[in-house]
Amino acid sequence: MLKEPQNDHAPLTTCSSTGQGNPASQQNGIVRVREYIPPRNPIEAGVAEILGGLVKVERVGCRDNFLLLGGESLLAGQAAWKIRDRFNCEVSMASILTGTVADIAAEIETITSGGAI
């Protein structure tokens, strides 16, 4: 069974808000601090599918981060392999571990369009 991400980059305060005036939403016992934003293009959708599959999270959005979804370094290696297989390019482990889905997709787009990172 796939789970929802545990959070979206901002810590909760004791009053269940982000401390920034934004109320937290709760779905199935999982607290989401930010609004879910779905992948905006096919590359983001592919990255979200790969990362979500590895951490068993059903809905992965463009602002989600692999580590905050429950990923770790061994799974990041698998993510790098799957990204290389699907998009025919090498993405850095640092990007997978620290970037959002949108950041990783932008790196893939830059690499596959012949640009340098």
C-alpha positions as CSV (number, residue, x, y, z in Angstrom):
1,M,0.0,0.0,0.0
2,L,1.3,3.4,-0.9
3,K,1.4,6.2,1.6
4,E,1.2,10.0,1.4
5,P,4.3,12.0,2.0
6,Q,5.0,12.9,5.6
7,N,5.6,16.6,5.0
8,D,6.4,19.1,2.3
9,H,9.5,21.0,3.4
10,A,8.2,23.1,6.3
11,P,8.1,21.9,9.9
12,L,4.8,22.0,11.9
13,T,4.4,24.0,15.1
14,T,2.5,22.6,18.1
15,C,-0.6,24.3,16.9
16,S,-0.6,22.4,13.6
17,S,0.4,25.2,11.4
18,T,3.6,26.0,9.6
19,G,4.4,29.0,11.8
20,Q,4.0,31.1,8.6
21,G,0.3,31.6,8.9
22,N,-0.6,28.7,6.6
23,P,-2.8,26.1,8.1
24,A,-1.7,22.5,7.6
25,S,-4.0,20.0,5.9
26,Q,-4.4,16.5,7.1
27,Q,-5.3,13.5,4.9
28,N,-5.4,9.9,6.2
29,G,-3.4,10.9,9.3
30,I,-0.6,12.4,7.2
31,V,0.0,16.1,7.6
32,R,0.8,18.1,4.4
33,V,2.1,21.6,5.1
34,R,2.1,22.8,1.5
35,E,-0.6,22.3,-1.1
36,Y,0.1,19.4,-3.5
37,I,1.1,20.6,-6.9
38,P,1.1,17.8,-9.5
39,P,3.9,17.3,-12.0
40,R,3.7,20.0,-14.7
41,N,5.3,18.2,-17.6
42,P,6.2,14.6,-18.8
43,I,9.8,14.8,-17.3
44,E,8.4,15.9,-13.9
45,A,5.8,13.1,-14.1
46,G,8.5,10.5,-14.9
47,V,10.7,11.7,-12.0
48,A,7.7,11.7,-9.6
49,E,6.7,8.2,-10.7
50,I,10.3,6.9,-10.1
51,L,10.7,8.5,-6.7
52,G,7.2,7.7,-5.5
53,G,7.7,4.1,-6.5
54,L,10.9,3.8,-4.6
55,V,9.5,5.3,-1.3
56,K,6.0,3.8,-1.8
57,V,4.3,7.2,-1.9
58,E,1.3,7.4,-4.3
59,R,1.1,11.2,-4.9
60,V,4.4,12.9,-5.5
61,G,4.2,16.5,-6.7
62,C,6.7,18.8,-8.4
63,R,7.7,20.4,-5.0
64,D,8.3,17.2,-3.2
65,N,11.8,16.2,-2.0
66,F,13.1,12.6,-2.1
67,L,14.5,12.7,1.5
68,L,11.4,14.2,2.9
69,L,9.3,11.6,1.2
70,G,11.2,8.9,3.1
71,G,14.1,8.3,0.7
72,E,17.7,7.6,1.7
73,S,21.0,7.2,0.0
74,L,20.6,3.5,-1.1
75,L,17.3,4.3,-2.6
76,A,18.8,7.4,-4.2
77,G,21.2,5.1,-6.0
78,Q,18.3,3.1,-7.4
79,A,16.6,6.4,-8.4
80,A,19.7,7.5,-10.3
81,W,19.8,4.1,-12.1
82,K,16.1,4.3,-13.0
83,I,16.4,8.0,-14.2
84,R,19.4,7.0,-16.3
85,D,17.4,4.1,-17.8
86,R,14.3,6.2,-18.5
87,F,15.8,9.5,-19.6
88,N,19.2,8.3,-20.9
89,C,21.2,10.8,-18.8
90,E,23.2,10.9,-15.6
91,V,21.7,12.9,-12.7
92,S,23.8,13.7,-9.7
93,M,23.1,11.9,-6.4
94,A,23.2,15.4,-4.7
95,S,20.3,16.5,-7.0
96,I,18.3,13.4,-6.1
97,L,18.9,13.8,-2.3
98,T,18.5,17.6,-2.0
99,G,16.4,18.8,-5.0
100,T,12.7,18.8,-5.6
101,V,11.1,16.8,-8.4
102,A,11.1,20.0,-10.4
103,D,14.8,20.6,-9.8
104,I,15.7,17.0,-10.9
105,A,13.5,17.4,-14.0
106,A,15.2,20.7,-14.9
107,E,18.6,19.0,-14.6
108,I,17.4,16.2,-16.9
109,E,16.1,18.7,-19.4
110,T,19.3,20.7,-19.4
111,I,21.4,17.5,-19.9
112,T,19.2,16.1,-22.6
113,S,19.0,19.4,-24.5
114,G,22.8,19.5,-24.7
115,G,23.3,22.2,-22.1
116,A,25.8,22.1,-19.3
117,I,24.9,22.1,-15.6
